[in-house]
Amino acid sequence: MTGAALSDEVLVRSLPGGFENAFAEVNGARLHYVVGGAGRPLVLLAGWPRTWWEFHKIMPSLVAVHRVIAVDIRGMGTSDKPEDGYDKKTMATDIHELARHLGHDTIDIVGHDIGAMVSYSLAANYPDSVGKVVLLDVPHPHEGLAQIPLLPQPGQQIDPGSTPPEAPYLWWFAFNQVRSLPEQLLAGRTRLLIDWLLDYLAVQPNAISEHDRSVYPADTSTPPKFEEPLASPDR
């Protein structure tokens, strides 16, 4: 399947519900979002390494009662990938300003994984702007994350599907913090990582279709070239 067939424009047209593809310049970054429906605004923030497409199966149902706004947070999908601004307070400000840009004083928000961290920060820093908050599949960032085991013990089985849920061995946490190297190693091969993660972590890997697995690595925009240490996950 070609990159054009997996573009945001094509994907949005495939959804029932009258969704539109759009971009907005907010907080010094160009954010991509998909919007549709009417009613109380509901913002959806996906987790790594996915995009707004993570929510495509539920978006058509949500538009029956909500103004649905599925956003690619900075660094993901076809949103800007600047060199800095990845602390969660800055990313939350992105969403706060996007909501204002769209004319919404108050929003409900659903966040998954890193999107949940941004959602929490949004509610903590802009409490008057947030109604309901749903946080999916994420621990709160804290110093203890630096102590989690990234690798199993010698001889311990780590084949896909065999890892006990209490010890997922998140080796990619460290891998993604190496400056400049991951994006070079993964250029043109991101699908390998996405398949491995889905097969390793998903309860039902087959629930994620071949088409969906092809969507997430399809973005070909230029990744940032990091020179400074990673920003901390400040609230």
C-alpha positions in Angstrom: 0.0 0.0 0.0 1.5 3.4 -1.0 2.0 6.3 1.3 -0.6 8.3 -0.7 -3.2 5.7 0.1 -2.4 6.0 3.8 -2.4 9.8 3.9 -4.5 11.7 6.5 -6.7 13.0 3.7 -7.5 9.5 2.4 -8.0 8.1 5.9 -10.4 10.8 6.9 -12.5 10.3 3.8 -12.8 6.6 4.7 -14.6 7.5 8.0 -18.3 7.9 8.2 -19.6 10.9 10.2 -18.4 13.8 8.1 -14.9 14.3 9.5 -12.5 16.9 8.2 -8.7 17.0 8.1 -7.1 20.2 9.4 -4.0 21.9 10.8 -3.6 24.8 13.2 -0.6 26.9 14.3 -0.6 27.0 18.1 2.0 27.5 20.8 4.8 27.7 18.1 3.8 24.3 16.5 1.7 23.2 13.6 -0.7 20.5 15.0 -2.7 18.1 12.8 -6.2 17.2 13.9 -9.3 15.5 12.6 -12.7 17.0 13.6 -16.3 16.1 13.2 -19.7 16.1 14.8 -21.5 18.6 17.0 -22.1 18.9 20.8 -19.8 19.0 23.7 -16.2 19.1 22.5 -14.2 15.9 23.1 -10.5 15.8 22.4 -8.7 12.5 21.8 -5.0 12.2 22.2 -3.3 9.0 21.0 -0.3 7.1 22.5 3.1 6.3 21.0 3.8 5.0 18.4 0.3 5.6 17.0 -1.6 8.6 15.6 -5.1 10.0 15.6 -6.0 6.8 13.6 -5.9 4.9 16.9 -9.4 6.1 17.6 -10.9 5.6 14.2 -13.2 2.8 15.2 -15.0 4.8 17.9 -14.9 8.2 16.3 -18.0 7.6 14.1 -20.1 6.7 17.2 -18.8 9.6 19.3 -19.9 12.2 16.8 -23.5 11.4 17.6 -23.1 13.3 20.9 -19.8 15.1 20.7 -17.7 17.5 18.6 -14.8 15.1 18.2 -11.3 16.4 17.8 -8.6 13.8 17.4 -5.2 15.4 17.6 -1.7 14.3 16.7 0.4 15.7 19.6 3.7 17.4 18.7 6.3 14.9 17.5 3.7 12.4 16.3 1.8 11.8 13.0 1.8 14.8 10.7 2.1 17.4 13.4 5.3 19.4 13.7 8.3 17.6 15.2 10.3 20.5 16.7 13.6 20.0 18.5 12.1 20.9 21.9 8.9 21.4 23.8 8.3 17.8 24.8 7.8 18.4 28.5 4.1 17.6 29.2 3.3 21.2 30.3 4.3 22.6 26.9 2.4 19.8 25.1 -0.7 20.5 27.3 -0.4 24.1 26.4 -0.5 23.1 22.7 -3.9 21.4 23.3 -5.2 24.3 25.4 -4.4 26.7 22.7 -5.8 24.4 20.0 -9.1 24.3 21.9 -9.1 28.1 22.2 -8.3 28.3 18.5 -11.4 26.2 17.7 -13.6 28.4 20.0 -13.9 26.0 22.9 -13.6 27.3 26.5 -14.1 23.9 28.0 -13.3 20.4 26.7 -13.6 16.8 27.8 -10.4 14.9 27.0 -9.4 11.2 26.5 -5.7 10.4 26.5 -3.9 7.1 25.9 -0.3 6.4 26.9 1.7 9.6 26.3 -1.6 11.2 25.3 -2.8 10.5 28.8 0.2 12.2 30.3 -0.6 15.3 28.2 -4.2 15.1 29.3 -3.3 14.9 33.0 -1.0 17.9 32.6 -3.8 19.8 30.8 -6.2 19.2 33.6 -3.6 20.0 36.3 -2.5 23.3 34.6 -5.8 24.4 33.1 -8.4 23.0 35.4 -11.1 25.6 34.4 -10.7 24.5 30.8 -11.3 20.8 31.3 -14.5 19.0 32.2 -14.1 15.2 32.2 -10.8 13.4 31.9 -10.2 9.8 30.9 -6.6 8.4 31.2 -5.9 5.1 29.5 -3.0 2.7 30.0 -0.3 4.9 31.6 1.6 5.3 34.8 2.1 8.7 36.2 5.6 10.0 35.4 7.9 9.9 38.5 11.5 9.2 39.5 10.7 5.5 39.9 10.4 5.1 36.2 14.2 5.3 36.0 14.4 2.1 38.1 12.1 -0.2 36.1 13.8 -3.2 34.6 14.3 -2.8 30.9 15.7 -6.2 30.3 14.8 -9.7 31.5 17.2 -11.9 33.5 19.5 -14.2 31.5 17.5 -17.2 30.2 14.2 -15.6 30.9 11.7 -16.0 27.9 10.7 -12.8 26.3 9.0 -14.1 23.1 6.0 -12.1 22.0 2.9 -12.9 24.1 4.9 -14.6 26.8 5.9 -11.7 29.1 4.0 -11.5 32.4 2.0 -8.3 32.6 3.9 -7.2 35.8 7.2 -7.1 33.9 6.9 -5.9 30.3 10.6 -4.9 30.1 10.3 -1.6 28.3 13.6 -1.6 26.5 12.4 1.0 24.0 12.2 3.6 26.8 15.9 3.7 26.8 16.3 3.2 23.1 14.2 6.2 22.3 16.3 8.5 24.5 19.5 7.9 22.5 20.1 11.1 20.6 19.7 10.9 16.8 20.4 7.2 16.4 16.9 5.7 16.7 15.4 7.7 13.9 18.4 6.7 11.7 18.1 3.0 12.5 14.3 3.1 12.0 14.1 5.1 8.8 12.1 3.0 6.4 11.8 0.2 9.0 9.4 1.6 11.5 6.9 -1.1 10.7 9.2 -3.7 12.2 9.1 -2.0 15.5 5.4 -1.4 15.4 4.7 -5.1 14.6 7.0 -6.2 17.4 5.3 -3.9 20.0 1.8 -4.9 19.0 2.6 -8.6 19.0 4.5 -8.3 22.3 2.1 -6.1 24.3 -1.4 -6.4 22.8 -3.8 -8.9 24.4 -5.3 -9.6 21.0 -2.7 -8.7 18.4 -5.0 -9.9 15.6 -7.5 -7.2 16.5 -5.2 -4.7 14.9 -5.5 -5.2 11.1 -2.8 -5.2 8.5 -4.2 -1.9 7.2 -4.0 -0.3 10.7 -0.4 -1.5 11.2 0.5 0.1 7.9 -0.9 3.5 8.8 1.3 4.3 11.8 4.7 4.1 10.1 3.4 5.8 6.9 4.3 9.4 7.9 7.4 10.5 6.0 8.0 14.0 7.6 11.4 14.8 8.8 12.1 13.8 12.4 13.8 16.3 14.8 17.6 16.2 15.2 18.1 16.4 19.0 21.1 18.0 20.5 20.0 18.7 24.1 19.1 16.3 26.8 15.5 15.0 26.8 13.0 17.3 28.6 11.6 16.0 31.8 8.0 15.0 32.0 7.1 18.1 34.1 3.5 18.7 34.9 
